[in-house]
């Protein structure tokens, strides 16, 4: 979606909190969910890991929402 600047800031704040607290978030991406712990937010991408995958990369502009 086309995020407003305020919404993008809230999204990035949630992702950064996951990174610093090492707590999981669930991303809503194109009608599916992706559970991960954020390890980095860089150059328009969120990079994380889960119990199942060592590395998960999602483009920020593809994220519809964040839970957690």
PDB file of N, CA, C, O and CB in Angstrom:
ATOM      1  N   UNK A   1       0.828  -1.207   0.000  1.00  0.00           N
ATOM      2  CA  UNK A   1       0.000   0.000   0.000  1.00  0.00           C
ATOM      3  C   UNK A   1       0.861   1.255   0.000  1.00  0.00           C
ATOM      4  O   UNK A   1       2.042   1.226   0.348  1.00  0.00           O
ATOM      5  CB  UNK A   1      -0.936   0.007   1.211  1.00  0.00           C
ATOM      6  N   UNK A   2       0.250   2.330  -0.390  1.00  0.00           N
ATOM      7  CA  UNK A   2       0.947   3.619  -0.338  1.00  0.00           C
ATOM      8  C   UNK A   2       0.791   4.160   1.076  1.00  0.00           C
ATOM      9  O   UNK A   2      -0.272   4.666   1.434  1.00  0.00           O
ATOM     10  CB  UNK A   2       0.382   4.638  -1.410  1.00  0.00           C
ATOM     11  N   UNK A   3       1.834   4.058   1.872  1.00  0.00           N
ATOM     12  CA  UNK A   3       1.803   4.481   3.263  1.00  0.00           C
ATOM     13  C   UNK A   3       2.035   5.976   3.354  1.00  0.00           C
ATOM     14  O   UNK A   3       2.872   6.527   2.639  1.00  0.00           O
ATOM     15  CB  UNK A   3       2.850   3.725   4.087  1.00  0.00           C
ATOM     16  N   UNK A   4       1.287   6.639   4.242  1.00  0.00           N
ATOM     17  CA  UNK A   4       1.571   8.039   4.536  1.00  0.00           C
ATOM     18  C   UNK A   4       2.858   8.080   5.348  1.00  0.00           C
ATOM     19  O   UNK A   4       3.303   7.060   5.873  1.00  0.00           O
ATOM     20  CB  UNK A   4       0.381   8.725   5.308  1.00  0.00           C
ATOM     21  N   UNK A   5       3.444   9.250   5.445  1.00  0.00           N
ATOM     22  CA  UNK A   5       4.698   9.376   6.192  1.00  0.00           C
ATOM     23  C   UNK A   5       4.498   9.006   7.668  1.00  0.00           C
ATOM     24  O   UNK A   5       5.360   8.359   8.262  1.00  0.00           O
ATOM     25  CB  UNK A   5       5.250  10.813   6.073  1.00  0.00           C
ATOM     26  N   UNK A   6       3.375   9.409   8.261  1.00  0.00           N
ATOM     27  CA  UNK A   6       3.101   9.093   9.669  1.00  0.00           C
ATOM     28  C   UNK A   6       2.922   7.588   9.863  1.00  0.00           C
ATOM     29  O   UNK A   6       3.424   7.020  10.833  1.00  0.00           O
ATOM     30  CB  UNK A   6       1.844   9.843  10.158  1.00  0.00           C
ATOM     31  N   UNK A   7       2.204   6.943   8.938  1.00  0.00           N
ATOM     32  CA  UNK A   7       1.994   5.498   9.037  1.00  0.00           C
ATOM     33  C   UNK A   7       3.309   4.750   8.850  1.00  0.00           C
ATOM     34  O   UNK A   7       3.568   3.774   9.554  1.00  0.00           O
ATOM     35  CB  UNK A   7       0.964   5.029   7.995  1.00  0.00           C
ATOM     36  N   UNK A   8       4.140   5.193   7.912  1.00  0.00           N
ATOM     37  CA  UNK A   8       5.434   4.550   7.692  1.00  0.00           C
ATOM     38  C   UNK A   8       6.315   4.695   8.926  1.00  0.00           C
ATOM     39  O   UNK A   8       7.051   3.775   9.283  1.00  0.00           O
ATOM     40  CB  UNK A   8       6.137   5.149   6.461  1.00  0.00           C
ATOM     41  N   UNK A   9       6.239   5.849   9.572  1.00  0.00           N
ATOM     42  CA  UNK A   9       7.009   6.067  10.794  1.00  0.00           C
ATOM     43  C   UNK A   9       6.553   5.103  11.891  1.00  0.00           C
ATOM     44  O   UNK A   9       7.385   4.547  12.608  1.00  0.00           O
ATOM     45  CB  UNK A   9       6.867   7.530  11.269  1.00  0.00           C
ATOM     46  N   UNK A  10       5.247   4.902  12.028  1.00  0.00           N
ATOM     47  CA  UNK A  10       4.710   3.968  13.023  1.00  0.00           C
ATOM     48  C   UNK A  10       5.135   2.538  12.696  1.00  0.00           C
ATOM     49  O   UNK A  10       5.476   1.767  13.593  1.00  0.00           O
ATOM     50  CB  UNK A  10       3.168   4.066  13.086  1.00  0.00           C
ATOM     51  N   UNK A  11       5.113   2.191  11.425  1.00  0.00           N
ATOM     52  CA  UNK A  11       5.553   0.871  10.985  1.00  0.00           C
ATOM     53  C   UNK A  11       7.021   0.652  11.342  1.00  0.00           C
ATOM     54  O   UNK A  11       7.380  -0.376  11.915  1.00  0.00           O
ATOM     55  CB  UNK A  11       5.340   0.706   9.469  1.00  0.00           C
ATOM     56  N   UNK A  12       7.857   1.614  11.004  1.00  0.00           N
ATOM     57  CA  UNK A  12       9.287   1.494  11.287  1.00  0.00           C
ATOM     58  C   UNK A  12       9.565   1.475  12.792  1.00  0.00           C
ATOM     59  O   UNK A  12      10.496   0.804  13.239  1.00  0.00           O
ATOM     60  CB  UNK A  12      10.052   2.645  10.629  1.00  0.00           C
ATOM     61  N   UNK A  13       8.768   2.205  13.575  1.00  0.00           N
ATOM     62  CA  UNK A  13       8.911   2.183  15.034  1.00  0.00           C
ATOM     63  C   UNK A  13       8.611   0.785  15.575  1.00  0.00           C
ATOM     64  O   UNK A  13       9.336   0.292  16.439  1.00  0.00           O
ATOM     65  CB  UNK A  13       7.973   3.225  15.689  1.00  0.00           C
ATOM     66  N   UNK A  14       7.560   0.148  15.082  1.00  0.00           N
ATOM     67  CA  UNK A  14       7.218  -1.213  15.513  1.00  0.00           C
ATOM     68  C   UNK A  14       8.315  -2.198  15.141  1.00  0.00           C
ATOM     69  O   UNK A  14       8.659  -3.079  15.929  1.00  0.00           O
ATOM     70  CB  UNK A  14       5.887  -1.655  14.892  1.00  0.00           C
ATOM     71  N   UNK A  15       8.860  -2.052  13.950  1.00  0.00           N
ATOM     72  CA  UNK A  15       9.928  -2.947  13.506  1.00  0.00           C
ATOM     73  C   UNK A  15      11.195  -2.734  14.325  1.00  0.00           C
ATOM     74  O   UNK A  15      11.869  -3.695  14.694  1.00  0.00           O
ATOM     75  CB  UNK A  15      10.221  -2.733  12.018  1.00  0.00           C
ATOM     76  N   UNK A  16      11.514  -1.484  14.606  1.00  0.00           N
ATOM     77  CA  UNK A  16      12.705  -1.172  15.401  1.00  0.00           C
ATOM     78  C   UNK A  16      12.551  -1.696  16.828  1.00  0.00           C
ATOM     79  O   UNK A  16      13.523  -2.153  17.430  1.00  0.00           O
ATOM     80  CB  UNK A  16      12.964   0.351  15.416  1.00  0.00           C
ATOM     81  N   UNK A  17      11.337  -1.632  17.370  1.00  0.00           N
ATOM     82  CA  UNK A  17      11.087  -2.153  18.720  1.00  0.00           C
ATOM     83  C   UNK A  17      11.308  -3.665  18.752  1.00  0.00           C
ATOM     84  O   UNK A  17      11.866  -4.192  19.714  1.00  0.00           O
ATOM     85  CB  UNK A  17       9.644  -1.809  19.182  1.00  0.00           C
ATOM     86  N   UNK A  18      10.877  -4.355  17.715  1.00  0.00           N
ATOM     87  CA  UNK A  18      11.125  -5.794  17.630  1.00  0.00           C
ATOM     88  C   UNK A  18      12.625  -6.067  17.617  1.00  0.00           C
ATOM     89  O   UNK A  18      13.097  -7.005  18.259  1.00  0.00           O
ATOM     90  CB  UNK A  18      10.459  -6.390  16.370  1.00  0.00           C
ATOM     91  N   UNK A  19      13.364  -5.250  16.890  1.00  0.00           N
ATOM     92  CA  UNK A  19      14.811  -5.448  16.792  1.00  0.00           C
ATOM     93  C   UNK A  19      15.493  -5.216  18.136  1.00  0.00           C
ATOM     94  O   UNK A  19      16.299  -6.038  18.571  1.00  0.00           O
ATOM     95  CB  UNK A  19      15.406  -4.514  15.737  1.00  0.00           C
ATOM     96  N   UNK A  20      15.178  -4.106  18.793  1.00  0.00           N
ATOM     97  CA  UNK A  20      15.872  -3.772  20.038  1.00  0.00           C
ATOM     98  C   UNK A  20      15.446  -4.670  21.200  1.00  0.00           C
ATOM     99  O   UNK A  20      16.268  -5.021  22.047  1.00  0.00           O
ATOM    100  CB  UNK A  20      15.619  -2.317  20.398  1.00  0.00           C
ATOM    101  N   UNK A  21      14.157  -5.045  21.244  1.00  0.00           N
ATOM    102  CA  UNK A  21      13.656  -5.900  22.328  1.00  0.00           C
ATOM    103  C   UNK A  21      13.849  -7.393  22.049  1.00  0.00           C
ATOM    104  O   UNK A  21      13.667  -8.230  22.933  1.00  0.00           O
ATOM    105  CB  UNK A  21      12.185  -5.618  22.562  1.00  0.00           C
ATOM    106  N   UNK A  22      14.223  -7.713  20.798  1.00  0.00           N
ATOM    107  CA  UNK A  22      14.371  -9.114  20.364  1.00  0.00           C
ATOM    108  C   UNK A  22      13.086  -9.896  20.599  1.00  0.00           C
ATOM    109  O   UNK A  22      13.106 -11.048  21.033  1.00  0.00           O
ATOM    110  CB  UNK A  22      15.538  -9.792  21.107  1.00  0.00           C
ATOM    111  N   UNK A  23      11.962  -9.236  20.299  1.00  0.00           N
ATOM    112  CA  UNK A  23      10.642  -9.854  20.408  1.00  0.00           C
ATOM    113  C   UNK A  23      10.030  -9.932  19.015  1.00  0.00           C
ATOM    114  O   UNK A  23      10.302  -9.100  18.150  1.00  0.00           O
ATOM    115  CB  UNK A  23       9.717  -9.052  21.384  1.00  0.00           C
ATOM    116  N   UNK A  24       9.212 -10.933  18.822  1.00  0.00           N
ATOM    117  CA  UNK A  24       8.635 -11.177  17.512  1.00  0.00           C
ATOM    118  C   UNK A  24       7.522 -10.223  17.130  1.00  0.00           C
ATOM    119  O   UNK A  24       6.856  -9.636  17.983  1.00  0.00           O
ATOM    120  CB  UNK A  24       8.126 -12.552  17.454  1.00  0.00           C
ATOM    121  N   UNK A  25       7.340 -10.083  15.832  1.00  0.00           N
ATOM    122  CA  UNK A  25       6.212  -9.369  15.250  1.00  0.00           C
ATOM    123  C   UNK A  25       5.650 -10.254  14.141  1.00  0.00           C
ATOM    124  O   UNK A  25       6.322 -11.157  13.643  1.00  0.00           O
ATOM    125  CB  UNK A  25       6.639  -7.947  14.702  1.00  0.00           C
ATOM    126  N   UNK A  26       4.422  -9.980  13.771  1.00  0.00           N
ATOM    127  CA  UNK A  26       3.821 -10.652  12.633  1.00  0.00           C
ATOM    128  C   UNK A  26       3.543  -9.603  11.573  1.00  0.00           C
ATOM    129  O   UNK A  26       2.850  -8.617  11.825  1.00  0.00           O
ATOM    130  CB  UNK A  26       2.518 -11.414  13.035  1.00  0.00           C
ATOM    131  N   UNK A  27       4.090  -9.822  10.382  1.00  0.00           N
ATOM    132  CA  UNK A  27       3.864  -8.917   9.265  1.00  0.00           C
ATOM    133  C   UNK A  27       2.703  -9.442   8.437  1.00  0.00           C
ATOM    134  O   UNK A  27       2.599 -10.644   8.194  1.00  0.00           O
ATOM    135  CB  UNK A  27       5.142  -8.765   8.395  1.00  0.00           C
ATOM    136  N   UNK A  28       1.840  -8.548   8.008  1.00  0.00           N
ATOM    137  CA  UNK A  28       0.768  -8.889   7.079  1.00  0.00           C
ATOM    138  C   UNK A  28       1.266  -8.484   5.696  1.00  0.00           C
ATOM    139  O   UNK A  28       1.473  -7.303   5.419  1.00  0.00           O
ATOM    140  CB  UNK A  28      -0.604  -8.169   7.453  1.00  0.00           C
ATOM    141  N   UNK A  29       1.454  -9.482   4.831  1.00  0.00           N
ATOM    142  CA  UNK A  29       2.055  -9.241   3.520  1.00  0.00           C
ATOM    143  C   UNK A  29       1.212  -9.942   2.459  1.00  0.00           C
ATOM    144  O   UNK A  29       1.191 -11.171   2.384  1.00  0.00           O
ATOM    145  CB  UNK A  29       3.538  -9.742   3.476  1.00  0.00           C
ATOM    146  N   UNK A  30       0.522  -9.158   1.647  1.00  0.00           N
ATOM    147  CA  UNK A  30      -0.238  -9.722   0.537  1.00  0.00           C
ATOM    148  C   UNK A  30      -1.202 -10.830   0.922  1.00  0.00           C
ATOM    149  O   UNK A  30      -1.300 -11.833   0.215  1.00  0.00           O
ATOM    150  CB  UNK A  30       0.695 -10.238  -0.475  1.00  0.00           C
ATOM    151  N   UNK A  31      -1.912 -10.669   2.025  1.00  0.00           N
ATOM    152  CA  UNK A  31      -2.909 -11.649   2.429  1.00  0.00           C
ATOM    153  C   UNK A  31      -2.364 -12.830   3.215  1.00  0.00           C
ATOM    154  O   UNK A  31      -3.111 -13.755   3.535  1.00  0.00           O
ATOM    155  CB  UNK A  31      -3.600 -12.152   1.237  1.00  0.00           C
ATOM    156  N   UNK A  32      -1.097 -12.815   3.525  1.00  0.00           N
ATOM    157  CA  UNK A  32      -0.504 -13.878   4.337  1.00  0.00           C
ATOM    158  C   UNK A  32       0.218 -13.260   5.522  1.00  0.00           C
ATOM    159  O   UNK A  32       0.439 -12.050   5.555  1.00  0.00           O
ATOM    160  CB  UNK A  32       0.468 -14.748   3.498  1.00  0.00           C
ATOM    161  N   UNK A  33       0.583 -14.077   6.486  1.00  0.00           N
ATOM    162  CA  UNK A  33       1.300 -13.568   7.653  1.00  0.00           C
ATOM    163  C   UNK A  33       2.716 -14.127   7.673  1.00  0.00           C
ATOM    164  O   UNK A  33       2.963 -15.261   7.261  1.00  0.00           O
ATOM    165  CB  UNK A  33       0.554 -13.932   8.959  1.00  0.00           C
ATOM    166  N   UNK A  34       3.634 -13.310   8.160  1.00  0.00           N
ATOM    167  CA  UNK A  34       5.037 -13.702   8.296  1.00  0.00           C
ATOM    168  C   UNK A  34       5.467 -13.348   9.716  1.00  0.00           C
ATOM    169  O   UNK A  34       5.557 -12.173  10.069  1.00  0.00           O
ATOM    170  CB  UNK A  34       5.955 -12.988   7.218  1.00  0.00           C
ATOM    171  N   UNK A  35       5.729 -14.365  10.523  1.00  0.00           N
ATOM    172  CA  UNK A  35       6.169 -14.145  11.903  1.00  0.00           C
ATOM    173  C   UNK A  35       7.691 -14.138  11.926  1.00  0.00           C
ATOM    174  O   UNK A  35       8.336 -15.028  11.371  1.00  0.00           O
ATOM    175  CB  UNK A  35       5.597 -15.242  12.868  1.00  0.00           C
ATOM    176  N   UNK A  36       8.261 -13.120  12.577  1.00  0.00           N
ATOM    177  CA  UNK A  36       9.715 -13.018  12.630  1.00  0.00           C
ATOM    178  C   UNK A  36      10.160 -12.120  13.765  1.00  0.00           C
ATOM    179  O   UNK A  36       9.368 -11.377  14.344  1.00  0.00           O
ATOM    180  CB  UNK A  36      10.259 -12.497  11.312  1.00  0.00           C
ATOM    181  N   UNK A  37      11.448 -12.204  14.073  1.00  0.00           N
ATOM    182  CA  UNK A  37      12.116 -11.248  14.948  1.00  0.00           C
ATOM    183  C   UNK A  37      12.982 -10.408  14.028  1.00  0.00           C
ATOM    184  O   UNK A  37      13.803 -10.947  13.285  1.00  0.00           O
ATOM    185  CB  UNK A  37      12.967 -11.960  16.097  1.00  0.00           C
ATOM    186  N   UNK A  38      12.810  -9.104  14.070  1.00  0.00           N
ATOM    187  CA  UNK A  38      13.556  -8.208  13.187  1.00  0.00           C
ATOM    188  C   UNK A  38      15.019  -8.160  13.620  1.00  0.00           C
ATOM    189  O   UNK A  38      15.326  -7.969  14.796  1.00  0.00           O
ATOM    190  CB  UNK A  38      12.938  -6.784  13.195  1.00  0.00           C
ATOM    191  N   UNK A  39      15.911  -8.336  12.653  1.00  0.00           N
ATOM    192  CA  UNK A  39      17.342  -8.199  12.920  1.00  0.00           C
ATOM    193  C   UNK A  39      17.906  -6.928  12.305  1.00  0.00           C
ATOM    194  O   UNK A  39      18.951  -6.438  12.733  1.00  0.00           O
ATOM    195  CB  UNK A  39      18.098  -9.410  12.390  1.00  0.00           C
ATOM    196  N   UNK A  40      17.205  -6.382  11.281  1.00  0.00           N
ATOM    197  CA  UNK A  40      17.710  -5.186  10.610  1.00  0.00           C
ATOM    198  C   UNK A  40      16.605  -4.567   9.755  1.00  0.00           C
ATOM    199  O   UNK A  40      15.787  -5.280   9.174  1.00  0.00           O
ATOM    200  CB  UNK A  40      18.948  -5.524   9.739  1.00  0.00           C
ATOM    201  N   UNK A  41      16.589  -3.254   9.685  1.00  0.00           N
ATOM    202  CA  UNK A  41      15.755  -2.526   8.729  1.00  0.00           C
ATOM    203  C   UNK A  41      16.727  -1.705   7.907  1.00  0.00           C
ATOM    204  O   UNK A  41      17.415  -0.833   8.438  1.00  0.00           O
ATOM    205  CB  UNK A  41      14.647  -1.617   9.441  1.00  0.00           C
ATOM    206  N   UNK A  42      16.787  -1.985   6.599  1.00  0.00           N
ATOM    207  CA  UNK A  42      17.845  -1.408   5.782  1.00  0.00           C
ATOM    208  C   UNK A  42      17.381  -1.217   4.347  1.00  0.00           C
ATOM    209  O   UNK A  42      16.854  -2.142   3.730  1.00  0.00           O
ATOM    210  CB  UNK A  42      19.088  -2.291   5.820  1.00  0.00           C
ATOM    211  N   UNK A  43      17.575  -0.029   3.823  1.00  0.00           N
ATOM    212  CA  UNK A  43      17.397   0.267   2.396  1.00  0.00           C
ATOM    213  C   UNK A  43      16.057  -0.216   1.838  1.00  0.00           C
ATOM    214  O   UNK A  43      16.002  -0.787   0.748  1.00  0.00           O
ATOM    215  CB  UNK A  43      18.518  -0.360   1.607  1.00  0.00           C
ATOM    216  N   UNK A  44      14.977   0.016   2.592  1.00  0.00           N
ATOM    217  CA  UNK A  44      13.653  -0.350   2.107  1.00  0.00           C
ATOM    218  C   UNK A  44      13.250  -1.793   2.360  1.00  0.00           C
ATOM    219  O   UNK A  44      12.234  -2.252   1.838  1.00  0.00           O
ATOM    220  CB  UNK A  44      13.581  -0.088   0.668  1.00  0.00           C
ATOM    221  N   UNK A  45      14.030  -2.511   3.151  1.00  0.00           N
ATOM    222  CA  UNK A  45      13.733  -3.906   3.460  1.00  0.00           C
ATOM    223  C   UNK A  45      13.758  -4.127   4.964  1.00  0.00           C
ATOM    224  O   UNK A  45      14.477  -3.442   5.692  1.00  0.00           O
ATOM    225  CB  UNK A  45      14.734  -4.845   2.764  1.00  0.00           C
ATOM    226  N   UNK A  46      12.966  -5.089   5.422  1.00  0.00           N
ATOM    227  CA  UNK A  46      13.071  -5.558   6.802  1.00  0.00           C
ATOM    228  C   UNK A  46      13.657  -6.965   6.725  1.00  0.00           C
ATOM    229  O   UNK A  46      13.196  -7.804   5.951  1.00  0.00           O
ATOM    230  CB  UNK A  46      11.662  -5.539   7.553  1.00  0.00           C
ATOM    231  N   UNK A  47      14.668  -7.205   7.532  1.00  0.00           N
ATOM    232  CA  UNK A  47      15.353  -8.489   7.550  1.00  0.00           C
ATOM    233  C   UNK A  47      15.163  -9.082   8.938  1.00  0.00           C
ATOM    234  O   UNK A  47      15.341  -8.399   9.946  1.00  0.00           O
ATOM    235  CB  UNK A  47      16.878  -8.342   7.189  1.00  0.00           C
ATOM    236  N   UNK A  48      14.805 -10.340   8.980  1.00  0.00           N
ATOM    237  CA  UNK A  48      14.570 -10.971  10.266  1.00  0.00           C
ATOM    238  C   UNK A  48      14.859 -12.453  10.223  1.00  0.00           C
ATOM    239  O   UNK A  48      15.406 -12.976   9.251  1.00  0.00           O
ATOM    240  CB  UNK A  48      13.153 -10.738  10.709  1.00  0.00           C
ATOM    241  N   UNK A  49      14.473 -13.127  11.314  1.00  0.00           N
ATOM    242  CA  UNK A  49      14.664 -14.572  11.424  1.00  0.00           C
ATOM    243  C   UNK A  49      13.478 -15.149  12.189  1.00  0.00           C
ATOM    244  O   UNK A  49      12.735 -14.435  12.863  1.00  0.00           O
ATOM    245  CB  UNK A  49      16.019 -14.919  12.136  1.00  0.00           C
ATOM    246  N   UNK A  50      13.330 -16.450  12.063  1.00  0.00           N
ATOM    247  CA  UNK A  50      12.284 -17.151  12.807  1.00  0.00           C
ATOM    248  C   UNK A  50      12.842 -18.493  13.261  1.00  0.00           C
ATOM    249  O   UNK A  50      13.995 -18.818  12.979  1.00  0.00           O
ATOM    250  CB  UNK A  50      10.992 -17.341  11.939  1.00  0.00           C
ATOM    251  N   UNK A  51      12.030 -19.269  13.960  1.00  0.00           N
ATOM    252  CA  UNK A  51      12.473 -20.602  14.365  1.00  0.00           C
ATOM    253  C   UNK A  51      12.705 -21.485  13.146  1.00  0.00           C
ATOM    254  O   UNK A  51      13.570 -22.361  13.159  1.00  0.00           O
ATOM    255  CB  UNK A  51      11.443 -21.252  15.302  1.00  0.00           C
ATOM    256  N   UNK A  52      11.929 -21.251  12.096  1.00  0.00           N
ATOM    257  CA  UNK A  52      12.015 -22.090  10.904  1.00  0.00           C
ATOM    258  C   UNK A  52      13.076 -21.615   9.915  1.00  0.00           C
ATOM    259  O   UNK A  52      13.710 -22.432   9.248  1.00  0.00           O
ATOM    260  CB  UNK A  52      10.677 -22.136  10.219  1.00  0.00           C
ATOM    261  N   UNK A  53      13.276 -20.288   9.813  1.00  0.00           N
ATOM    262  CA  UNK A  53      14.184 -19.726   8.812  1.00  0.00           C
ATOM    263  C   UNK A  53      15.240 -18.845   9.464  1.00  0.00           C
ATOM    264  O   UNK A  53      14.941 -18.069  10.372  1.00  0.00           O
ATOM    265  CB  UNK A  53      13.400 -18.922   7.771  1.00  0.00           C
ATOM    266  N   UNK A  54      16.469 -18.970   8.996  1.00  0.00           N
ATOM    267  CA  UNK A  54      17.568 -18.149   9.505  1.00  0.00           C
ATOM    268  C   UNK A  54      17.503 -16.717   8.992  1.00  0.00           C
ATOM    269  O   UNK A  54      17.959 -15.793   9.666  1.00  0.00           O
ATOM    270  CB  UNK A  54      18.899 -18.767   9.124  1.00  0.00           C
ATOM    271  N   UNK A  55      16.934 -16.527   7.794  1.00  0.00           N
ATOM    272  CA  UNK A  55      16.901 -15.189   7.200  1.00  0.00           C
ATOM    273  C   UNK A  55      15.604 -15.009   6.422  1.00  0.00           C
ATOM    274  O   UNK A  55      15.262 -15.814   5.556  1.00  0.00           O
ATOM    275  CB  UNK A  55      18.127 -14.960   6.275  1.00  0.00           C
ATOM    276  N   UNK A  56      14.894 -13.941   6.748  1.00  0.00           N
ATOM    277  CA  UNK A  56      13.655 -13.579   6.058  1.00  0.00           C
ATOM    278  C   UNK A  56      13.819 -12.130   5.619  1.00  0.00           C
ATOM    279  O   UNK A  56      14.180 -11.273   6.425  1.00  0.00           O
ATOM    280  CB  UNK A  56      12.373 -13.773   6.982  1.00  0.00           C
ATOM    281  N   UNK A  57      13.555 -11.854   4.349  1.00  0.00           N
ATOM    282  CA  UNK A  57      13.689 -10.497   3.817  1.00  0.00           C
ATOM    283  C   UNK A  57      12.352 -10.097   3.195  1.00  0.00           C
ATOM    284  O   UNK A  57      11.828 -10.803   2.333  1.00  0.00           O
ATOM    285  CB  UNK A  57      14.857 -10.404   2.763  1.00  0.00           C
ATOM    286  N   UNK A  58      11.803  -8.965   3.636  1.00  0.00           N
ATOM    287  CA  UNK A  58      10.528  -8.466   3.117  1.00  0.00           C
ATOM    288  C   UNK A  58      10.705  -7.002   2.736  1.00  0.00           C
ATOM    289  O   UNK A  58      11.271  -6.219   3.499  1.00  0.00           O
ATOM    290  CB  UNK A  58       9.377  -8.637   4.167  1.00  0.00           C
ATOM    291  N   UNK A  59      10.223  -6.637   1.558  1.00  0.00           N
ATOM    292  CA  UNK A  59      10.273  -5.250   1.107  1.00  0.00           C
ATOM    293  C   UNK A  59       9.262  -4.433   1.914  1.00  0.00           C
ATOM    294  O   UNK A  59       8.094  -4.809   2.013  1.00  0.00           O
ATOM    295  CB  UNK A  59       9.980  -5.146  -0.426  1.00  0.00           C
ATOM    296  N   UNK A  60       9.710  -3.322   2.488  1.00  0.00           N
ATOM    297  CA  UNK A  60       8.836  -2.496   3.338  1.00  0.00           C
ATOM    298  C   UNK A  60       7.549  -2.096   2.626  1.00  0.00           C
ATOM    299  O   UNK A  60       6.481  -2.104   3.239  1.00  0.00           O
ATOM    300  CB  UNK A  60       9.577  -1.242   3.790  1.00  0.00           C
ATOM    301  N   UNK A  61       7.630  -1.750   1.351  1.00  0.00           N
ATOM    302  CA  UNK A  61       6.436  -1.275   0.638  1.00  0.00           C
ATOM    303  C   UNK A  61       5.408  -2.383   0.410  1.00  0.00           C
ATOM    304  O   UNK A  61       4.271  -2.087   0.042  1.00  0.00           O
ATOM    305  CB  UNK A  61       6.838  -0.675  -0.700  1.00  0.00           C
ATOM    306  N   UNK A  62       5.771  -3.635   0.616  1.00  0.00           N
ATOM    307  CA  UNK A  62       4.841  -4.761   0.460  1.00  0.00           C
ATOM    308  C   UNK A  62       4.098  -5.095   1.749  1.00  0.00           C
ATOM    309  O   UNK A  62       3.166  -5.900   1.734  1.00  0.00           O
ATOM    310  CB  UNK A  62       5.591  -5.985  -0.020  1.00  0.00           C
ATOM    311  N   UNK A  63       4.500  -4.486   2.863  1.00  0.00           N
ATOM    312  CA  UNK A  63       3.884  -4.779   4.158  1.00  0.00           C
ATOM    313  C   UNK A  63       2.552  -4.038   4.276  1.00  0.00           C
ATOM    314  O   UNK A  63       2.487  -2.821   4.106  1.00  0.00           O
ATOM    315  CB  UNK A  63       4.833  -4.383   5.322  1.00  0.00           C
ATOM    316  N   UNK A  64       1.487  -4.797   4.571  1.00  0.00           N
ATOM    317  CA  UNK A  64       0.156  -4.222   4.748  1.00  0.00           C
ATOM    318  C   UNK A  64      -0.110  -3.838   6.200  1.00  0.00           C
ATOM    319  O   UNK A  64      -0.938  -2.966   6.464  1.00  0.00           O
ATOM    320  CB  UNK A  64      -0.903  -5.201   4.272  1.00  0.00           C
ATOM    321  N   UNK A  65       0.579  -4.476   7.143  1.00  0.00           N
ATOM    322  CA  UNK A  65       0.384  -4.175   8.555  1.00  0.00           C
ATOM    323  C   UNK A  65       1.372  -4.931   9.416  1.00  0.00           C
ATOM    324  O   UNK A  65       2.038  -5.860   8.960  1.00  0.00           O
ATOM    325  CB  UNK A  65      -1.034  -4.506   8.978  1.00  0.00           C
ATOM    326  N   UNK A  66       1.458  -4.514  10.683  1.00  0.00           N
ATOM    327  CA  UNK A  66       2.356  -5.153  11.649  1.00  0.00           C
ATOM    328  C   UNK A  66       1.573  -5.431  12.925  1.00  0.00           C
ATOM    329  O   UNK A  66       0.879  -4.552  13.438  1.00  0.00           O
ATOM    330  CB  UNK A  66       3.610  -4.257  11.945  1.00  0.00           C
ATOM    331  N   UNK A  67       1.683  -6.648  13.433  1.00  0.00           N
ATOM    332  CA  UNK A  67       1.065  -7.029  14.699  1.00  0.00           C
ATOM    333  C   UNK A  67       2.175  -7.327  15.695  1.00  0.00           C
ATOM    334  O   UNK A  67       3.088  -8.104  15.416  1.00  0.00           O
ATOM    335  CB  UNK A  67       0.116  -8.262  14.526  1.00  0.00           C
ATOM    336  N   UNK A  68       2.082  -6.704  16.846  1.00  0.00           N
ATOM    337  CA  UNK A  68       3.081  -6.989  17.873  1.00  0.00           C
ATOM    338  C   UNK A  68       3.961  -5.822  18.197  1.00  0.00           C
ATOM    339  O   UNK A  68       4.844  -5.932  19.047  1.00  0.00           O
ATOM    340  CB  UNK A  68       3.924  -8.120  17.457  1.00  0.00           C
TER     341      UNK A  68
END
